[in-house]
Amino acid sequence: MGKGESDDSEDMQRKEKAKIQLKRNIGYFDGVSFIIGTIVGAGIFVSPTGVLKHSLLNVGIALIIWTASGLVSLMGSLCYAELGTSLPFSGGEYSHIKRGLGSLPAFVFIWTSTFTKPASNAARALLFAEYATQPFYGICPPPEVLKKCLALAVLWSLGILNGCSVKMAAWVQTVFTLLKMMALSVIAVGGIVLLIARQKESLARFEDLFSSEIPNAAQVAEAFFQGLYAYGGWWSVNYMAEEMKNPSRNIPLTVMTAVPAVIVFYLLVNISYLTVLTPKEIVSSVAVAVTWADRVIPSVAWIIPLCVAVSIFGALNSSMFTLGRLSYAGSQSGHLPVLISMLNVHSCTPAPAMIFSTTIASIFIIPSDLIMLTNYFGFSAWLMIGLTCASLIVLRYREPHLHRPYKVFLPVPFVMVAVSFFLVSAPIVWSPSLQYIYAFLFMLGSLIVYLPFIHFKLHFAFLDKITCHLQLLLEVSPADRSAEGKCE
């Protein structure tokens, strides 16, 4: 090779290294931590009563529903694993709906998510503030101003962390996931020990598991809905597909590790609760884990509220990570302002996307009552899951030669589409409310923005000047554009 060719090769390597693009910094264990961290929030500690309550205190039915909900979540995550390995792009469902069903359904998704996901993060931040401040106020409620200030501080701390370093965000996620799993392990192992130590007394609680009243179909469906809600977050793996090392191998592995692990822990923790408390005590308890700790480890019962705060913090971190990637992907496709898809020239992180999503979440902190409205958007999450699984089916037939390192058994996405349709329609049919109409109108309102700005490409020149100034201020550049500094 001549000197000129050698110099050209070195120049090309330097340019490749200097590219502004998301870096593959997330490994297998980081992926498992993100999925588990997103799924396991405060619910399993505070009030895993929904399933038991709607099962009419029938322990056998409740445990079956916990298992079935986990298996449905596993099936959904396997569908997502196929999409994530064949199309490893940031944006999760958004990217796959856009590829399979087109631009308009994808825009409806990002329009709805821009409202609901930051509101959900705001709710988590406020809940964290509630548990973090409660020990200092005893039986008195903490001041609302203090809770909101702490919630804002947590939101922006995590927003800055995720906007500055993916490696550091992944490290924080791993640490907090380990802490929350240790807390769940204490409850699970404690229940097993008590079950063995007090065999006759404890086993009596599990005799005739199905002796209580059998719930009807509507009650079983409601309990099933509650169980699926507790497993919410399994879809987070595809938001990190573009930043995962060896996604063809690691995405299926993370899914097959994380979701079954959560299923096992959820079952063991519920059995532990039932070992110490009666079904009636569980349903009537405000915070089941605290009641359990008061009975089993009264001298260190204070540790449970701390564990709840840790669990919420970890779930909030992973949720903010995924929301930033959603905004980033939407901007890359032209569905959000172009600035949001730019990356910091030093860290190659989507800093503008994190600022955008954190700002919206901060707005929801102020009028916290608005967060309750997001309950009526619960059906929208399953609507988008159904559309994503439908996209998988469409792509199987429309793009049969697409490289698929992992393929899910084809009937599985059909089952997920059917389950999604049921979960979308059931709440509206059983308990019709005007709020559901408002939610649908909000989703349809996306057309008001889509038609002029996306379809007809209406553009205002002054926005380019604002973008330019913000780009210089934030030191960001469009992805895949060369920069002077090396991204690490």
C-alpha positions in Angstrom: 0.0 0.0 0.0 1.4 3.4 -1.0 1.8 6.3 1.4 -1.1 8.2 -0.2 -3.5 5.3 0.2 -2.3 4.9 3.8 -3.0 8.5 4.6 -6.4 8.3 3.0 -7.2 5.2 5.1 -6.1 7.0 8.3 -8.2 10.1 7.4 -11.3 7.9 6.9 -10.7 6.2 10.2 -10.4 9.6 12.0 -13.6 10.8 10.3 -15.4 7.6 11.4 -14.3 8.1 15.0 -15.3 11.8 14.8 -18.9 11.0 13.7 -21.6 12.5 15.8 -23.8 9.5 16.4 -25.2 7.4 19.3 -22.5 5.1 20.6 -23.1 1.4 21.5 -22.3 1.7 25.3 -25.1 -0.5 26.7 -24.2 -4.1 27.3 -26.2 -7.2 28.4 -26.3 -6.5 32.1 -27.1 -2.8 31.5 -30.0 -3.9 29.3 -31.3 -6.3 32.0 -31.0 -3.5 34.6 -33.0 -1.1 32.4 -35.8 -3.5 31.8 -36.1 -4.7 35.4 -35.7 -1.2 36.6 -38.5 0.0 34.4 -40.9 -2.7 35.3 -40.4 -2.8 39.1 -41.5 0.5 40.6 -43.4 1.2 43.7 -46.4 -1.0 43.0 -45.1 -4.3 44.3 -44.0 -2.7 47.5 -46.9 -0.4 48.1 -50.2 -1.9 47.0 -50.2 -5.2 45.1 -53.8 -5.4 46.1 -55.6 -4.8 42.7 -55.2 -8.4 41.5 -56.3 -9.9 44.9 -59.2 -7.5 45.3 -60.7 -8.1 41.8 -60.1 -11.9 42.3 -62.5 -11.6 45.3 -59.7 -12.6 47.7 -59.3 -15.9 45.9 -55.6 -16.6 46.4 -55.4 -19.3 43.7 -57.0 -17.2 41.0 -54.8 -14.2 42.0 -51.6 -16.2 41.7 -52.7 -17.6 38.3 -53.4 -14.1 37.1 -50.0 -12.9 38.3 -48.4 -15.7 36.3 -50.6 -15.2 33.2 -49.9 -11.4 33.2 -46.2 -12.2 33.3 -46.4 -14.6 30.4 -48.4 -12.1 28.3 -45.7 -9.5 29.0 -43.0 -12.1 28.0 -44.8 -12.8 24.7 -45.0 -9.0 24.0 -41.3 -8.5 24.8 -40.4 -11.4 22.5 -42.3 -9.7 19.7 -40.4 -6.5 20.4 -37.2 -8.5 20.5 -37.7 -9.5 16.8 -38.4 -5.9 15.8 -35.5 -4.6 17.9 -33.0 -7.0 16.3 -34.2 -6.6 12.7 -34.6 -2.8 13.0 -32.2 -1.7 15.8 -33.2 2.0 16.0 -33.9 4.3 18.9 -37.6 5.2 19.4 -39.1 1.8 20.4 -42.7 1.4 19.2 -42.6 4.7 17.3 -39.8 3.5 14.9 -41.6 0.2 14.2 -45.1 1.6 13.8 -43.6 4.1 11.3 -41.9 1.3 9.3 -44.8 -1.0 9.4 -47.9 1.1 9.3 -46.8 4.5 8.1 -46.1 8.1 9.2 -49.6 9.1 10.5 -50.0 6.3 13.1 -46.4 6.9 14.2 -47.2 10.6 14.6 -50.3 9.9 16.7 -48.1 7.7 18.9 -45.5 10.4 19.5 -48.1 13.1 19.9 -49.9 11.0 22.6 -46.6 9.9 24.3 -45.3 13.5 24.4 -48.2 14.2 26.8 -48.6 10.9 28.7 -45.0 9.7 29.3 -43.7 13.0 30.8 -46.9 13.1 33.0 -46.1 9.6 34.2 -42.5 10.7 35.0 -43.9 13.6 36.9 -46.1 11.3 38.9 -43.1 9.1 39.7 -41.1 12.1 40.8 -43.8 13.3 43.1 -44.2 9.8 44.6 -40.5 9.6 45.2 -40.7 12.9 47.0 -43.5 11.6 49.1 -41.6 8.6 50.3 -38.3 10.5 50.7 -39.7 13.2 52.9 -42.2 11.2 54.9 -39.7 9.8 57.5 -38.9 13.4 58.5 -42.5 14.4 59.2 -43.8 11.3 61.0 -47.6 11.1 60.8 -47.9 14.6 59.4 -48.0 15.0 55.6 -45.0 16.7 54.1 -45.6 20.2 52.7 -46.7 20.2 49.0 -44.1 22.9 48.1 -41.3 20.8 49.5 -42.5 17.7 47.6 -42.7 19.6 44.3 -39.3 21.2 44.7 -37.7 17.8 45.5 -39.6 16.2 42.5 -38.2 18.9 40.2 -34.7 18.5 41.6 -34.8 14.7 41.0 -36.3 15.2 37.5 -33.6 17.6 36.4 -30.8 15.7 38.1 -31.7 12.6 36.1 -32.3 14.6 33.0 -28.9 16.1 33.2 -27.3 12.8 34.0 -28.9 11.1 30.9 -28.1 14.1 28.8 -24.4 14.0 29.7 -23.3 10.4 29.9 -25.0 7.2 28.8 -22.4 5.1 30.6 -23.1 7.0 33.9 -26.9 6.6 33.5 -26.4 2.9 32.8 -24.2 2.6 35.9 -26.8 4.4 38.1 -29.5 2.2 36.7 -27.6 -1.0 37.5 -26.9 0.1 41.1 -30.5 1.0 41.8 -31.8 -2.1 40.2 -29.5 -4.2 42.3 -30.7 -2.3 45.4 -34.4 -2.8 44.7 -33.9 -6.5 43.8 -32.1 -6.9 47.1 -35.1 -5.4 48.9 -37.5 -7.8 47.0 -35.1 -10.7 47.9 -35.4 -9.8 51.6 -39.2 -10.0 51.4 -39.2 -13.1 49.2 -36.6 -15.0 51.3 -38.2 -13.9 54.5 -41.5 -15.4 53.4 -39.9 -18.7 52.5 -38.1 -18.9 55.8 -41.4 -18.2 57.7 -43.2 -20.7 55.5 -40.6 -23.4 56.5 -40.3 -22.3 60.2 -44.0 -22.2 60.9 -45.2 -24.9 58.5 -48.6 -25.7 59.9 -49.6 -22.1 60.7 -48.3 -20.7 57.4 -49.4 -23.6 55.1 -52.9 -23.2 56.5 -53.1 -19.9 54.6 -52.5 -21.8 51.3 -54.9 -24.7 51.9 -57.8 -24.7 49.6 -56.4 -21.9 47.4 -59.7 -21.8 45.4 -62.0 -22.0 48.4 -63.1 -18.4 48.2 -65.8 -17.0 45.8 -64.9 -17.4 42.2 -64.9 -14.1 40.3 -66.9 -13.6 37.2 -65.4 -12.9 33.7 -65.5 -9.1 34.1 -63.8 -9.3 37.5 -61.1 -11.7 36.2 -60.5 -9.3 33.3 -60.1 -6.4 35.7 -57.7 -8.4 37.8 -55.8 -9.3 34.7 -55.7 -5.6 33.7 -54.2 -4.8 37.1 -51.6 -7.6 36.7 -50.5 -6.4 33.3 -50.2 -2.8 34.7 -47.7 -4.1 37.3 -45.6 -5.6 34.5 -45.6 -2.4 32.5 -42.2 -1.3 31.2 -41.2 -4.5 29.4 -41.3 -2.6 26.1 -38.3 -0.4 27.1 -35.7 -2.7 25.5 -36.3 -1.3 22.0 -35.6 2.3 23.1 -32.0 1.4 23.6 -31.5 -0.8 20.5 -29.4 1.7 18.7 -27.0 2.0 21.7 -26.8 -1.7 22.6 -23.7 -3.7 22.0 -24.4 -6.6 19.6 -28.2 -6.0 19.5 -28.8 -9.2 17.5 -27.6 -11.3 20.5 -28.2 -9.0 23.5 -31.8 -7.9 22.9 -33.3 -11.4 23.0 -31.0 -12.4 25.9 -32.0 -9.3 28.0 -35.7 -10.0 27.4 -35.4 -13.7 28.2 -33.5 -12.9 31.4 -35.3 -9.8 32.7 -39.0 -10.6 32.2 -38.9 -14.2 33.7 -36.8 -12.9 36.6 -39.6 -10.3 37.4 -42.3 -13.0 37.1 -40.5 -15.2 39.6 -39.9 -12.3 42.0 -43.4 -11.1 41.8 -44.8 -14.6 42.6 -42.4 -15.1 45.5 -43.1 -11.6 47.0 -46.9 -12.2 46.8 -46.5 -15.6 48.5 -44.4 -13.9 51.2 -47.1 -11.4 51.8 -49.7 -14.1 52.0 -47.5 -16.1 54.4 -47.5 -13.2 56.9 -50.8 -11.4 56.2 -54.3 -12.6 55.4 -55.9 -11.6 52.1 -58.2 -9.2 53.9 -55.2 -7.5 55.6 -53.4 -7.2 52.3 -56.4 -5.6 50.6 -57.0 -3.2 53.4 -53.3 -2.2 53.8 -52.1 1.2 52.4 -48.6 -0.1 52.0 -48.4 -3.9 52.1 -44.6 -4.1 52.3 -44.6 -1.7 55.3 -47.2 -3.8 57.1 -45.2 -6.9 56.3 -42.1 -5.4 57.7 -43.9 -4.3 60.9 -44.8 -7.9 61.5 -41.5 -9.6 60.4 -38.7 -7.1 61.1 -40.2 -4.4 63.3 -36.9 -3.0 64.5 -35.8 -2.1 60.9 -39.2 -1.6 59.3 -38.1 1.9 58.4 -36.0 0.4 55.6 -39.0 -0.4 53.5 -40.1 3.2 52.7 -36.4 3.8 51.8 -36.6 0.8 49.5 -39.7 2.2 47.9 -38.0 5.5 47.2 -35.0 3.7 45.7 -37.2 1.6 43.5 -39.1 4.7 42.2 -35.8 6.5 41.6 -34.5 3.6 39.4 -37.8 3.3 37.5 -37.8 7.1 36.9 -34.2 7.0 35.6 -34.9 4.3 33.0 -38.2 5.9 32.0 -36.5 9.3 31.4 -33.8 7.5 29.3 -36.4 5.9 27.1 -38.5 9.1 26.7 -35.4 11.0 25.6 -34.8 8.3 22.9 -38.4 8.6 21.7 -38.1 12.3 21.3 -34.8 11.9 19.5 -36.2 9.3 17.1 -39.3 11.5 16.4 -37.2 14.5 15.6 -35.0 12.4 13.2 -38.1 11.5 11.3 -39.2 15.1 11.0 -42.1 14.7 13.5 -40.5 17.0 16.1 -38.3 20.1 15.8 -34.9 19.2 14.2 -32.9 20.5 17.2 -34.2 17.6 19.3 -32.4 15.0 17.2 -29.0 16.7 17.6 -26.3 15.2 19.7 -23.8 16.8 22.0 -20.4 17.1 20.2 -18.5 16.0 23.2 -20.5 13.1 24.7 -22.7 12.0 21.7 -25.8 12.0 23.9 -29.2 13.4 22.8 -29.0 16.3 25.2 -31.7 18.5 23.5 -34.1 15.5 23.6 -33.5 15.1 27.3 -34.0 18.8 27.9 -37.2 18.7 25.9 -38.8 15.7 27.7 -37.6 16.9 31.2 -39.1 20.3 30.6 -42.5 18.9 29.7 -42.4 16.6 32.8 -41.5 19.6 35.0 -44.6 21.5 33.7 -46.8 18.6 35.0 -45.2 18.8 38.4 -46.8 22.2 39.0 -50.5 21.3 38.6 -50.1 17.8 40.0 -53.8 17.1 39.8 -53.5 17.0 36.0 -51.5 13.8 36.4 -54.7 12.0 37.4 -55.9 12.6 33.8 -53.2 10.3 32.5 -55.2 7.3 34.0 -57.6 7.8 31.1 -54.8 7.4 28.6 -53.9 3.9 30.0 -55.7 2.3 27.1 -53.5 4.3 24.7 -50.4 2.3 25.8 -52.0 -1.0 24.8 -53.3 0.5 21.6 -49.8 1.3 20.6 -48.6 -2.1 21.7 -51.3 -3.6 19.5 -50.2 -1.4 16.6 -46.6 -2.4 17.1 -47.3 -6.1 17.1 -49.5 -5.5 14.0 -46.5 -3.8 12.4 -44.5 -7.0 13.0 -47.1 -9.1 11.2 -47.2 -6.6 8.3 -43.4 -6.6 8.0 -43.3 -10.4 8.0 -45.5 -10.4 4.8 -44.4 -7.1 3.2 -40.6 -7.5 3.8 -40.0 -11.3 4.0 -36.3 -10.9 3.1 -35.6 -8.4 5.9 -32.7 -9.8 8.0 -34.2 -11.1 11.3 -31.5 -12.4 13.7 -34.4 -13.5 16.0 -37.9 -14.5 14.9 -40.8 -15.0 17.3 -43.3 -17.8 16.7 -45.8 -16.1 14.4 -49.1 -16.8 16.3 -47.6 -14.9 19.3 -48.0 -11.4 17.7 -51.6 -12.3 16.7 -52.3 -13.2 20.3 -50.8 -9.9 21.4 -53.0 -7.9 18.9 -56.1 -9.7 20.3 -55.1 -9.0 23.9 -54.4 -5.3 23.1 -57.8 -4.9 21.4 -59.5 -6.4 24.5 -57.5 -4.2 26.9 -58.3 -1.1 24.9 -62.0 -1.7 24.5 -62.8 -3.3 27.9 -62.5 -0.2 30.1 -64.5 1.9 27.7 -67.3 -0.8 27.5 -67.5 -1.6 31.2 -67.1 1.8 32.6 -67.8 4.4 29.9 -66.7 7.9 30.9 -66.5 11.3 29.2 -62.8 11.4 29.9 -62.2 8.5 27.4 -63.8 10.7 24.7 -61.5 13.5 25.6 -58.6 11.2 25.4 -59.6 10.0 21.9 -60.2 13.6 20.8 -56.7 14.5 22.0 -55.3 11.7 19.9 -57.3 12.8 16.9 -56.1 16.4 17.6 -52.7 15.3 16.3 -54.1 15.7 12.8 -54.3 19.5 13.4 -50.5 19.5 13.6 -49.7 16.6 11.2 -51.5 18.0 8.1 -49.9 21.4 7.9 -46.5 20.8 9.4 -45.7 17.2 8.4 -47.8 16.4 5.4 -47.7 19.8 3.7 -44.3 20.7 5.3 -45.2 24.2 6.4 -42.1 25.9 7.7 -41.3 29.2 9.3 -37.9 30.8 8.6 -37.4 32.4 12.0 -37.3 28.9 13.5 -34.1 28.2 11.7 -32.4 31.2 13.5 -33.7 30.0 16.9 -32.4 26.5 16.1 -29.0 27.9 15.1 -28.6 29.9 18.3 -29.6 27.0 20.5 -27.3 24.7 18.6 -24.4 27.0 19.4 -25.5 27.4 23.0 -25.9 23.6 23.7 -22.9 22.6 21.5 -24.9 20.1 19.6 -24.7 18.9 16.0 -27.0 16.8 13.7 -26.2 13.0 13.9 -23.7 11.5 11.5 -22.0 14.9 10.9 -18.2 15.2 11.4 -17.0 17.2 14.3 -13.6 18.2 15.5 -13.7 16.4 18.8 -13.9 12.6 19.3 -17.0 11.3 20.8 -16.4 8.8 23.6 
